[in-house]
């Protein structure tokens, strides 16, 4: 049971990292594929991360700098 929970947590983290936009598309795709290997709901989350990595639709986690000054 603990293994399942840890797998889901790691899968969610990998998917979030893949969709964050901090890494190149290749690294993001590899992270998302690794998330799909965790099983359970991580498969679907990993597929979402893979699509986000390949299409370029990634989170804008970093705030944009205001350059109006």
C-alpha positions in Angstrom: 0.0 0.0 0.0 2.8 2.4 0.9 4.5 1.6 -2.4 1.3 2.6 -4.3 1.1 5.9 -2.4 4.7 6.7 -3.0 4.4 5.9 -6.7 1.5 8.2 -7.0 3.3 11.0 -5.2 6.5 10.6 -7.4 4.3 10.4 -10.5 2.5 13.6 -9.6 5.8 15.4 -8.9 7.3 14.2 -12.2 4.3 15.4 -14.1 4.2 18.8 -12.4 7.9 19.2 -13.2 7.4 18.2 -16.8 4.6 20.7 -17.3 6.3 23.5 -15.4 8.2 24.9 -18.4 11.5 25.1 -16.6 13.2 22.4 -18.7 13.6 21.8 -22.4 10.9 19.9 -24.3 13.0 16.7 -24.4 13.7 16.7 -20.7 10.0 17.4 -20.0 8.9 14.6 -22.3 11.3 12.1 -20.5 10.0 13.2 -17.1 6.4 12.7 -18.3 7.1 9.3 -19.7 8.7 8.3 -16.4 5.6 9.4 -14.6 3.5 7.1 -16.8 5.5 4.2 -15.5 4.3 4.8 -11.9 1.0 3.2 -12.6 -2.5 4.1 -11.4 -3.6 7.7 -11.9 0.0 8.7 -12.7 -0.5 7.1 -16.1 -3.1 9.7 -17.0 -1.2 12.5 -15.3 1.9 11.5 -17.2 0.1 11.5 -20.5 -1.2 15.0 -19.7 2.4 16.1 -18.9 3.7 14.5 -22.1 1.1 16.4 -24.2 1.9 19.6 -22.4 5.7 19.1 -23.0 5.2 18.3 -26.7 2.7 21.0 -27.6 4.4 23.7 -25.6 1.4 24.4 -23.4 3.1 24.6 -20.1 2.3 26.4 -16.9 3.6 29.9 -16.5 4.8 29.2 -13.0 7.3 32.0 -13.0 5.8 35.5 -12.7 6.8 37.9 -15.4 9.0 40.7 -14.5 7.5 44.2 -14.7 9.7 46.3 -17.0 7.6 49.5 -16.9 10.1 51.4 -14.7 
